[in-house]
Amino acid sequence: MVDPRMPSLVAIRAFEAAARLGSFAKAAQELDTSAASVSYHVRRLEEQIGVRLFVRHAQKVALTPSGEVVSREASKAFAALRASFIRAVDADRTQLSLTTLPSLGTSWLTPRLGKFRAHHPDLALELDLSADAQDLTAGRFDDPRAPLSVPLLGRPDWWRLWYGARGFAGVDLPGKFGTHLSAEYLDIAAAVAGHGIAIGSPILFRAELESGKLVPAHDFVASDGRSFWFVYPVARQNSAKIVMFREWLCEEAAVDRRAARRFLRDTVTLSAQVL
């Protein structure tokens, strides 16, 4: 009686290799196993389907008529599977998928990706912007307890750090905020539109500062110590597309850090201890 279950892929693979090479021993070499193992799996396959697939001789094996039929279909199936792997690898080599925080992606990375594409035109880029990790010259802040003429924009925890570093840990912040927005680049856009004072990176928004769209409201620049990291699976660290993008990204970041050094030279790194 024929077993209705689908034969194991291991057994089918052993049969396909033995049929193509005409030898259990050669099939074992290709599959990195023993001839006895190949023979065992082929025998199990024959028992399961109820059909003899090979005539066994002392030094070789020969396909039966039924074995010829199965061999042709198995060879087609494995050839198609091998071809799909090749296409998958080729597609992977020509597409680079990235995900980053909305502010970094919108304000810094996206405007520069054209330069990377110009050097690597055969590499397609896919960029996902996600907040989830698959993150003053007028002197009006010299006395933070005085009423502000404009509202604050941005993250309250950043503002608490900033105020704390200036020596004002007890400032009542909740009543000083204007519109609550979901990302740093939106806060900056609101500040450019005149809706308040925002905390933002002088690297990400250097263009707005240099063009005069943004005016530094204070000469004190603070950092919470966090950084942006380019991460990828360890197994992919030598992938050509990742190496190319990593080198380009490091060069672009270095250029922008140098260009923004007048904003960054006196940066103070803060921690929750300043609160």
SULTA-V391745 format. One record per run of one state. SS is the DSSP state (H for helix, E for strand, L for the rest). FROM is the first residue (numbers start at 1). TO is the last residue. If there is no record, write none. Layout:
# SULTA-V391745
ss-><SS/SS>
from-><FROM/FROM>
to-><TO/TO>
This chain:
# SULTA-V391745
ss-><L/H/L/H/L/H/L/E/L/E/L/H/L/E/L/H/L/E/L/E/L/H/L/H/E/L/H/L/E/L/H/L/E/L/H/L/H/L/H/L/E/L/H/L>
from-><1/9/22/24/32/35/50/54/57/61/64/65/94/95/101/102/120/124/130/152/154/156/166/174/177/178/184/193/197/199/206/212/222/224/234/237/240/260/261/265/268/270/272/275>
to-><8/21/23/31/34/49/53/56/60/63/64/93/94/100/101/119/123/129/151/153/155/165/173/176/177/183/192/196/198/205/211/221/223/233/236/239/259/260/264/267/269/271/274/275>
